[in-house]
Amino acid sequence: MKKISKKPQSPRTSYLSKFNVGIGFLVIAAVATILIMVLPDSGKQSAEENLSYEFVKHGTATFIDKDGSEICSFDIEIADTAETMSTGLMYRDSLAVNQAMLFLYEKPDILSFWMKNTYLPLDIIFIGPDSTIVSIGKETTPFSEASVVSKGPSQYVLEVNAGISDKFNLNIGDKFNWKRD
C-alpha cells in the first residue's frame, strides 16, 4: 500500500486561501443583496395596489340652508378608522358628482388635510360639532402637500368633487346632516 503524503502549506498559502474564501463570500453576499433589492417580490404588492378604488356607499349626507330647504344630497363613503382616514380618496381616479367621502372625528378640532397621492381636485368642507359648515377649501390641487386647514373647530369633513360647493352655493353656516345605511 502506497502512503500519500500531504505537502505542508506555508503560513502564507494558508492565509491567501482563507483570504480568497472571505472575498468569495463577500462577493456572493453582495450579489444576493443586489438581487433581493432589484428583483420584484411576487408575494408583495405596493400599498397602492392593495387599495380598493371602488366607491362603497355607507350612507347619505344632506346640506340644508338657513331657511330649512334641502340644498343638495350625496351618497357617502365613511372614513372612521385610522386607516380609512389616512387614505381618504387617495389613488382614486374618479368620483361621481353625487358621491362624497365623510370623515368622522371623535371630537372637534382644527383639522388639516393635504392632497398627496390624490388624483382628483376636491372641495373640502369642514363641518363643526353643531353640524354647520365652518369653512370650505375650494378647488384643491391634486398631489399638493400644502395644508388645507379648517377655519374653526370641525368634527366632520366632507370631500366632494371640486366645484360642487360653488355649484350648489354652499355657504358657511349651512346645516349638514348624515345617516348611515
C-alpha positions in Angstrom: 0.0 0.0 0.0 1.3 3.3 -1.0 1.2 6.1 1.5 0.1 9.5 0.2 1.7 12.3 2.0 0.2 15.8 2.1 2.5 18.6 1.3 2.5 21.0 4.2 1.2 24.5 3.4 3.2 27.5 4.2 1.6 30.1 6.5 1.4 32.5 3.6 -0.5 29.9 1.4 -3.0 29.2 4.2 -3.6 33.0 4.7 -4.2 33.5 1.0 -6.6 30.6 0.8 -8.6 32.0 3.7 -8.5 35.5 2.2 -9.9 34.1 -1.1 -12.7 32.3 0.6 -13.6 35.5 2.5 -13.6 37.6 -0.7 -15.7 35.0 -2.4 -18.2 35.1 0.5 -18.4 38.9 0.3 -19.0 38.8 -3.5 -21.8 36.2 -3.1 -23.4 38.3 -0.3 -23.2 41.5 -2.4 -24.8 39.8 -5.4 -27.5 38.3 -3.3 -28.3 41.7 -1.7 -28.5 43.4 -5.1 -30.8 40.7 -6.5 -33.1 41.0 -3.5 -33.3 44.7 -3.9 -33.7 44.7 -7.7 -36.0 41.7 -8.4 -39.7 42.2 -7.6 -41.2 40.1 -4.9 -44.3 38.5 -6.3 -45.7 38.0 -2.8 -45.7 41.7 -2.1 -47.8 44.4 -3.6 -47.4 48.1 -3.3 -49.8 50.0 -0.9 -51.5 51.5 -4.0 -52.2 48.1 -5.5 -53.8 46.9 -2.2 -56.3 49.7 -2.0 -59.8 49.4 -3.2 -60.7 52.1 -5.6 -64.4 51.4 -5.9 -66.8 53.7 -4.1 -68.7 51.9 -1.3 -71.9 53.6 -0.2 -72.2 53.7 3.6 -74.9 56.4 3.9 -76.3 59.7 2.8 -75.3 63.3 3.6 -77.5 66.4 3.1 -77.0 70.1 3.3 -79.8 72.4 4.4 -79.9 76.2 4.0 -80.7 78.7 6.8 -84.4 78.5 5.7 -84.5 74.7 6.2 -84.6 73.9 2.5 -82.5 71.0 1.2 -79.6 72.3 -0.9 -78.1 69.0 -2.1 -77.6 65.4 -1.1 -74.7 62.9 -1.6 -74.1 59.2 -1.3 -71.2 58.9 1.2 -68.4 56.6 1.9 -67.4 56.9 5.6 -63.9 57.2 6.8 -63.9 56.5 10.5 -60.9 54.3 11.2 -57.2 55.4 11.3 -56.5 53.5 8.0 -59.5 54.9 6.1 -59.0 58.4 7.4 -55.3 58.5 6.4 -56.1 57.2 3.0 -59.3 59.1 2.2 -59.7 59.5 -1.6 -56.0 58.9 -2.4 -55.3 56.9 -5.5 -58.9 57.2 -6.8 -59.2 58.3 -10.4 -63.0 59.1 -10.3 -65.8 60.2 -8.0 -69.3 60.7 -9.3 -71.0 64.1 -8.9 -73.4 62.7 -6.3 -70.6 60.9 -4.2 -68.5 62.1 -1.3 -66.3 60.9 1.5 -67.2 61.7 5.0 -64.5 61.8 7.7 -65.9 61.3 11.3 -63.8 62.6 14.2 -64.5 61.8 17.9 -64.2 65.5 19.0 -63.9 68.9 17.3 -60.5 70.3 16.4 -58.8 72.4 13.9 -58.3 69.9 11.1 -55.8 69.9 8.3 -55.8 67.9 5.0 -53.5 67.6 2.1 -53.7 66.2 -1.4 -50.6 64.0 -1.5 -51.4 61.0 -3.8 -54.9 62.4 -4.5 -55.5 62.4 -8.3 -58.8 64.4 -8.1 -59.3 68.1 -7.4 -61.7 68.4 -4.5 -63.7 70.8 -2.4 -63.0 70.0 1.3 -66.0 71.0 3.5 -65.2 71.4 7.2 -68.3 71.0 9.5 -68.5 71.9 13.2 -69.9 69.8 16.0 -73.1 71.8 15.7 -73.4 70.4 12.1 -72.8 73.8 10.4 -70.3 74.5 7.7 -67.2 76.1 9.3 -65.1 76.6 6.2 -64.6 75.2 2.7 -61.3 74.5 1.0 -62.2 75.0 -2.7 -60.6 73.6 -5.8 -57.7 71.8 -4.1 -54.7 70.9 -6.2 -54.1 67.2 -6.9 -50.8 65.9 -5.4 -50.2 69.1 -3.4 -48.6 68.7 0.0 -49.9 72.2 1.0 -52.3 72.0 4.0 -55.9 72.9 3.7 -56.9 73.9 7.2 -60.3 74.4 8.8 -61.0 77.9 10.0 -62.7 76.7 13.1 -63.1 73.5 15.2 -64.5 70.8 13.0 -65.8 67.3 13.8 -66.8 66.3 10.3 -65.2 66.7 6.9 -66.8 66.1 3.6 -64.7 65.7 0.4 -66.6 66.3 -2.8 -65.5 66.9 -6.4 -64.0 70.4 -7.0 -66.6 73.0 -7.9 -69.5 71.3 -6.1 -69.6 73.8 -3.3 -70.0 76.6 -5.8 -72.4 74.7 -8.0 -74.8 74.3 -5.0 -73.9 77.6 -3.4 -72.8 76.0 -0.1 -72.0 78.6 2.5 -70.6 78.9 6.0 -73.5 78.4 8.4 -75.4 76.0 6.1 -76.5 72.9 8.1 -75.4 69.4 7.5 -76.8 66.0 8.4 -76.0 62.5 7.6 -77.1 58.9 8.2 -75.5 55.6 7.9 -77.3 52.9 5.7 
